[in-house]
């Protein structure tokens, strides 16, 4: 007569879930320090709205002013990206960048607050400024010469920081950093 091997008691569902939880927790302990190091490497500004943001610095005769910007590449429409965004803080903006240096045109139609618009050459110089554009202004603002980017920020920013044509914008896109 053959004997069946003694069977081991099957673990309960609760015990299985406990083992799974320990395994996941162990993975979390390994990943958590890496995430903490990643957060430490980024300035706290990056935590405001998302990781799709970068910092650029405008250098004027009165100082250096960092801005947190969302970068939009090769936008085909003249609508402002601010139509669907929360209101900006004083040190935030949208940087519209193009691959090929060309005139850039933007409108403030649908934006519920006033903005300042700065046109930036490929070497990072502000070439023209349209300040204090009214909320919902349908006027099309066009750079007078081909540019690499346009920075749109809260109205009054240009005056508050004393930004003028000829001031420098530091960002890797323009080959210039701090």
Phi and psi restraints in degrees (value plus and minus 20) as a CYANA .aco file:
   2 UNK   PHI    -106.5   -66.5
   2 UNK   PSI     124.7   164.7
   3 UNK   PHI    -127.3   -87.3
   3 UNK   PSI     116.3   156.3
   4 UNK   PHI     -95.3   -55.3
   4 UNK   PSI     121.2   161.2
   5 UNK   PHI     -82.0   -42.0
   5 UNK   PSI     125.8   165.8
   6 UNK   PHI     -83.2   -43.2
   6 UNK   PSI     113.1   153.1
   7 UNK   PHI    -107.6   -67.6
   7 UNK   PSI     125.1   165.1
   8 UNK   PHI    -102.4   -62.4
   8 UNK   PSI     127.0   167.0
   9 UNK   PHI     -85.6   -45.6
   9 UNK   PSI     114.5   154.5
  10 UNK   PHI     -95.0   -55.0
  10 UNK   PSI     119.4   159.4
  11 UNK   PHI     -89.2   -49.2
  11 UNK   PSI     128.6   168.6
  12 UNK   PHI     -92.0   -52.0
  12 UNK   PSI     143.0   183.0
  13 UNK   PHI     -80.0   -40.0
  13 UNK   PSI     -60.9   -20.9
  14 UNK   PHI     -80.9   -40.9
  14 UNK   PSI     -62.5   -22.5
  15 UNK   PHI     -86.3   -46.3
  15 UNK   PSI     -60.6   -20.6
  16 UNK   PHI     -81.9   -41.9
  16 UNK   PSI     -65.7   -25.7
  17 UNK   PHI     -83.3   -43.3
  17 UNK   PSI     -54.2   -14.2
  18 UNK   PHI     -83.9   -43.9
  18 UNK   PSI     -64.1   -24.1
  19 UNK   PHI     -83.1   -43.1
  19 UNK   PSI     -61.5   -21.5
  20 UNK   PHI     -83.2   -43.2
  20 UNK   PSI     -62.5   -22.5
  21 UNK   PHI     -82.0   -42.0
  21 UNK   PSI     -60.7   -20.7
  22 UNK   PHI     -83.7   -43.7
  22 UNK   PSI     -61.1   -21.1
  23 UNK   PHI     -84.1   -44.1
  23 UNK   PSI     -65.1   -25.1
  24 UNK   PHI     -86.4   -46.4
  24 UNK   PSI     -61.1   -21.1
  25 UNK   PHI     -81.5   -41.5
  25 UNK   PSI     -59.2   -19.2
  26 UNK   PHI     -83.3   -43.3
  26 UNK   PSI     -60.5   -20.5
  27 UNK   PHI     -85.1   -45.1
  27 UNK   PSI     -60.5   -20.5
  28 UNK   PHI     -81.8   -41.8
  28 UNK   PSI     -55.8   -15.8
  29 UNK   PHI     -87.9   -47.9
  29 UNK   PSI     -51.2   -11.2
  30 UNK   PHI     -95.8   -55.8
  30 UNK   PSI     -59.8   -19.8
  31 UNK   PHI     -98.8   -58.8
  31 UNK   PSI     -54.1   -14.1
  32 UNK   PHI     -76.4   -36.4
  32 UNK   PSI     -65.8   -25.8
  33 UNK   PHI     -82.4   -42.4
  33 UNK   PSI     -55.7   -15.7
  34 UNK   PHI     -84.3   -44.3
  34 UNK   PSI     -61.9   -21.9
  35 UNK   PHI     -85.6   -45.6
  35 UNK   PSI     -59.6   -19.6
  36 UNK   PHI     -83.6   -43.6
  36 UNK   PSI     -60.4   -20.4
  37 UNK   PHI     -85.3   -45.3
  37 UNK   PSI     -59.6   -19.6
  38 UNK   PHI     -82.2   -42.2
  38 UNK   PSI     -64.1   -24.1
  39 UNK   PHI     -85.0   -45.0
  39 UNK   PSI     -56.7   -16.7
  40 UNK   PHI     -87.7   -47.7
  40 UNK   PSI     -51.3   -11.3
  41 UNK   PHI     -93.8   -53.8
  41 UNK   PSI     -47.4    -7.4
  42 UNK   PHI    -111.4   -71.4
  42 UNK   PSI     123.8   163.8
  43 UNK   PHI     -83.1   -43.1
  43 UNK   PSI     132.4   172.4
  44 UNK   PHI     -80.4   -40.4
  44 UNK   PSI     -40.6    -0.6
  45 UNK   PHI     -77.8   -37.8
  45 UNK   PSI     -50.6   -10.6
  46 UNK   PHI     -87.4   -47.4
  46 UNK   PSI     -36.4     3.6
  47 UNK   PHI    -104.7   -64.7
  47 UNK   PSI     -22.9    17.1
  48 UNK   PHI     -86.9   -46.9
  48 UNK   PSI     -77.6   -37.6
  49 UNK   PHI    -143.5  -103.5
  49 UNK   PSI     -42.4    -2.4
  50 UNK   PHI     140.1   180.1
  50 UNK   PSI     154.7   194.7
  51 UNK   PHI    -101.3   -61.3
  51 UNK   PSI     -30.0    10.0
  52 UNK   PHI     -98.3   -58.3
  52 UNK   PSI      -1.2    38.8
  53 UNK   PHI    -132.1   -92.1
  53 UNK   PSI     139.9   179.9
  54 UNK   PHI    -164.4  -124.4
  54 UNK   PSI     146.6   186.6
  55 UNK   PHI    -130.6   -90.6
  55 UNK   PSI     115.1   155.1
  56 UNK   PHI    -145.7  -105.7
  56 UNK   PSI     141.4   181.4
  57 UNK   PHI    -144.8  -104.8
  57 UNK   PSI     112.2   152.2
  58 UNK   PHI    -121.7   -81.7
  58 UNK   PSI     106.1   146.1
  59 UNK   PHI    -125.8   -85.8
  59 UNK   PSI      99.1   139.1
  60 UNK   PHI    -140.0  -100.0
  60 UNK   PSI    -198.7  -158.7
  61 UNK   PHI     -90.0   -50.0
  61 UNK   PSI     -37.0     3.0
  62 UNK   PHI    -118.1   -78.1
  62 UNK   PSI     -28.5    11.5
  63 UNK   PHI     132.3   172.3
  63 UNK   PSI    -190.6  -150.6
  64 UNK   PHI    -131.2   -91.2
  64 UNK   PSI     110.6   150.6
  65 UNK   PHI    -146.3  -106.3
  65 UNK   PSI      91.0   131.0
  66 UNK   PHI     -98.4   -58.4
  66 UNK   PSI     123.2   163.2
  67 UNK   PHI    -148.0  -108.0
  67 UNK   PSI     119.9   159.9
  68 UNK   PHI    -111.5   -71.5
  68 UNK   PSI     101.0   141.0
  69 UNK   PHI    -146.5  -106.5
  69 UNK   PSI     124.2   164.2
  70 UNK   PHI    -110.1   -70.1
  70 UNK   PSI     110.9   150.9
  71 UNK   PHI    -121.9   -81.9
  71 UNK   PSI     106.3   146.3
  72 UNK   PHI    -137.0   -97.0
  72 UNK   PSI      99.1   139.1
  73 UNK   PHI    -115.5   -75.5
  73 UNK   PSI     114.7   154.7
  74 UNK   PHI      31.9    71.9
  74 UNK   PSI      27.2    67.2
  75 UNK   PHI     -86.6   -46.6
  75 UNK   PSI     108.6   148.6
  76 UNK   PHI    -108.8   -68.8
  76 UNK   PSI     -46.7    -6.7
  77 UNK   PHI    -110.0   -70.0
  77 UNK   PSI     138.8   178.8
  78 UNK   PHI    -111.5   -71.5
  78 UNK   PSI     -19.1    20.9
  79 UNK   PHI     -88.7   -48.7
  79 UNK   PSI     124.8   164.8
  80 UNK   PHI     -94.4   -54.4
  80 UNK   PSI     121.9   161.9
  81 UNK   PHI     -92.0   -52.0
  81 UNK   PSI     -28.7    11.3
  82 UNK   PHI     -97.6   -57.6
  82 UNK   PSI     -27.5    12.5
  83 UNK   PHI     -81.2   -41.2
  83 UNK   PSI     -53.9   -13.9
  84 UNK   PHI    -131.2   -91.2
  84 UNK   PSI      -1.0    39.0
  85 UNK   PHI    -135.8   -95.8
  85 UNK   PSI     137.2   177.2
  86 UNK   PHI     -87.5   -47.5
  86 UNK   PSI     140.2   180.2
  87 UNK   PHI     -74.5   -34.5
  87 UNK   PSI     125.9   165.9
  88 UNK   PHI     -97.8   -57.8
  88 UNK   PSI     134.5   174.5
  89 UNK   PHI    -108.6   -68.6
  89 UNK   PSI     151.1   191.1
  90 UNK   PHI     -83.1   -43.1
  90 UNK   PSI     -44.9    -4.9
  91 UNK   PHI    -132.7   -92.7
  91 UNK   PSI      10.2    50.2
  92 UNK   PHI    -142.6  -102.6
  92 UNK   PSI     139.9   179.9
  93 UNK   PHI    -188.4  -148.4
  93 UNK   PSI     158.9   198.9
  94 UNK   PHI    -136.0   -96.0
  94 UNK   PSI     107.4   147.4
  95 UNK   PHI    -126.8   -86.8
  95 UNK   PSI      93.0   133.0
  96 UNK   PHI    -112.0   -72.0
  96 UNK   PSI      97.0   137.0
  97 UNK   PHI    -139.4   -99.4
  97 UNK   PSI     128.9   168.9
  98 UNK   PHI    -145.1  -105.1
  98 UNK   PSI     130.6   170.6
  99 UNK   PHI     -92.9   -52.9
  99 UNK   PSI     -61.7   -21.7
 100 UNK   PHI    -127.1   -87.1
 100 UNK   PSI     106.8   146.8
 101 UNK   PHI     -79.8   -39.8
 101 UNK   PSI     104.6   144.6
 102 UNK   PHI    -180.0  -140.0
 102 UNK   PSI     147.0   187.0
 103 UNK   PHI     -83.1   -43.1
 103 UNK   PSI     122.1   162.1
 104 UNK   PHI    -136.9   -96.9
 104 UNK   PSI     118.0   158.0
 105 UNK   PHI    -145.2  -105.2
 105 UNK   PSI     115.4   155.4
 106 UNK   PHI    -159.8  -119.8
 106 UNK   PSI     131.8   171.8
 107 UNK   PHI    -143.7  -103.7
 107 UNK   PSI     133.5   173.5
 108 UNK   PHI    -120.4   -80.4
 108 UNK   PSI      -6.9    33.1
 109 UNK   PHI     -80.4   -40.4
 109 UNK   PSI     111.0   151.0
 110 UNK   PHI      65.4   105.4
 110 UNK   PSI     -25.9    14.1
 111 UNK   PHI    -108.4   -68.4
 111 UNK   PSI     102.0   142.0
 112 UNK   PHI     -99.6   -59.6
 112 UNK   PSI      -8.7    31.3
 113 UNK   PHI    -166.7  -126.7
 113 UNK   PSI     139.5   179.5
 114 UNK   PHI     -93.4   -53.4
 114 UNK   PSI     133.8   173.8
 115 UNK   PHI    -157.7  -117.7
 115 UNK   PSI     143.5   183.5
 116 UNK   PHI    -131.1   -91.1
 116 UNK   PSI     125.7   165.7
 117 UNK   PHI    -148.5  -108.5
 117 UNK   PSI     106.6   146.6
 118 UNK   PHI    -140.1  -100.1
 118 UNK   PSI     111.8   151.8
 119 UNK   PHI    -119.3   -79.3
 119 UNK   PSI     113.0   153.0
 120 UNK   PHI    -143.6  -103.6
 120 UNK   PSI     110.1   150.1
 121 UNK   PHI     -95.5   -55.5
 121 UNK   PSI     151.7   191.7
 122 UNK   PHI     -83.2   -43.2
 122 UNK   PSI     -45.6    -5.6
 123 UNK   PHI    -113.4   -73.4
 123 UNK   PSI     -11.0    29.0
 124 UNK   PHI      66.6   106.6
 124 UNK   PSI       3.5    43.5
 125 UNK   PHI    -121.9   -81.9
 125 UNK   PSI     118.7   158.7
 126 UNK   PHI     -96.1   -56.1
 126 UNK   PSI     100.9   140.9
 127 UNK   PHI    -121.1   -81.1
 127 UNK   PSI     -49.8    -9.8
 128 UNK   PHI    -173.2  -133.2
 128 UNK   PSI     132.6   172.6
 129 UNK   PHI    -155.5  -115.5
 129 UNK   PSI     113.7   153.7
 130 UNK   PHI    -134.6   -94.6
 130 UNK   PSI      84.1   124.1
 131 UNK   PHI    -116.7   -76.7
 131 UNK   PSI     130.9   170.9
 132 UNK   PHI      34.3    74.3
 132 UNK   PSI      31.6    71.6
 133 UNK   PHI     -92.5   -52.5
 133 UNK   PSI     109.5   149.5
 134 UNK   PHI     -87.1   -47.1
 134 UNK   PSI     133.3   173.3
 135 UNK   PHI     -78.9   -38.9
 135 UNK   PSI     121.6   161.6
 136 UNK   PHI      38.6    78.6
 136 UNK   PSI       4.3    44.3
 137 UNK   PHI     -95.8   -55.8
 137 UNK   PSI      97.2   137.2
 138 UNK   PHI    -100.4   -60.4
 138 UNK   PSI     -23.3    16.7
 139 UNK   PHI     -78.8   -38.8
 139 UNK   PSI     119.0   159.0
 140 UNK   PHI    -111.1   -71.1
 140 UNK   PSI      99.1   139.1
 141 UNK   PHI    -119.5   -79.5
 141 UNK   PSI      99.7   139.7
 142 UNK   PHI    -140.0  -100.0
 142 UNK   PSI     118.5   158.5
 143 UNK   PHI     -87.5   -47.5
 143 UNK   PSI     120.9   160.9
 144 UNK   PHI     -95.3   -55.3
 144 UNK   PSI     -42.0    -2.0
 145 UNK   PHI    -152.7  -112.7
 145 UNK   PSI     145.0   185.0
 146 UNK   PHI     -81.5   -41.5
 146 UNK   PSI     116.8   156.8
 147 UNK   PHI    -152.8  -112.8
 147 UNK   PSI     147.2   187.2
 148 UNK   PHI    -111.8   -71.8
 148 UNK   PSI     -49.5    -9.5
 149 UNK   PHI    -179.6  -139.6
 149 UNK   PSI     144.7   184.7
 150 UNK   PHI    -154.0  -114.0
 150 UNK   PSI     114.5   154.5
 151 UNK   PHI    -129.4   -89.4
 151 UNK   PSI     102.5   142.5
 152 UNK   PHI    -130.5   -90.5
 152 UNK   PSI     105.6   145.6
 153 UNK   PHI    -158.8  -118.8
 153 UNK   PSI     158.6   198.6
 154 UNK   PHI     -80.7   -40.7
 154 UNK   PSI     118.1   158.1
 155 UNK   PHI     -77.0   -37.0
 155 UNK   PSI     117.9   157.9
 156 UNK   PHI      78.1   118.1
 156 UNK   PSI     -32.6     7.4
 157 UNK   PHI     -82.6   -42.6
 157 UNK   PSI     -64.3   -24.3
 158 UNK   PHI     -78.8   -38.8
 158 UNK   PSI     -65.8   -25.8
 159 UNK   PHI     -89.5   -49.5
 159 UNK   PSI     -60.4   -20.4
 160 UNK   PHI     -82.9   -42.9
 160 UNK   PSI     -59.5   -19.5
 161 UNK   PHI    -118.4   -78.4
 161 UNK   PSI     -19.6    20.4
 162 UNK   PHI      46.2    86.2
 162 UNK   PSI      16.4    56.4
 163 UNK   PHI     -96.8   -56.8
 163 UNK   PSI     113.5   153.5
 164 UNK   PHI    -156.7  -116.7
 164 UNK   PSI     138.4   178.4
 165 UNK   PHI     -75.9   -35.9
 165 UNK   PSI     118.7   158.7
 166 UNK   PHI      81.6   121.6
 166 UNK   PSI     -38.1     1.9
 167 UNK   PHI     -88.4   -48.4
 167 UNK   PSI     137.3   177.3
 168 UNK   PHI    -119.6   -79.6
 168 UNK   PSI     126.0   166.0
 169 UNK   PHI    -136.0   -96.0
 169 UNK   PSI     101.6   141.6
 170 UNK   PHI    -120.7   -80.7
 170 UNK   PSI      99.2   139.2
 171 UNK   PHI    -187.0  -147.0
 171 UNK   PSI     126.5   166.5
 172 UNK   PHI     -75.7   -35.7
 172 UNK   PSI     -47.3    -7.3
 173 UNK   PHI     -77.8   -37.8
 173 UNK   PSI     -52.2   -12.2
 174 UNK   PHI    -119.8   -79.8
 174 UNK   PSI     -14.6    25.4
 175 UNK   PHI      53.3    93.3
 175 UNK   PSI       1.1    41.1
 176 UNK   PHI    -157.3  -117.3
 176 UNK   PSI     109.0   149.0
 177 UNK   PHI    -158.3  -118.3
 177 UNK   PSI     151.5   191.5
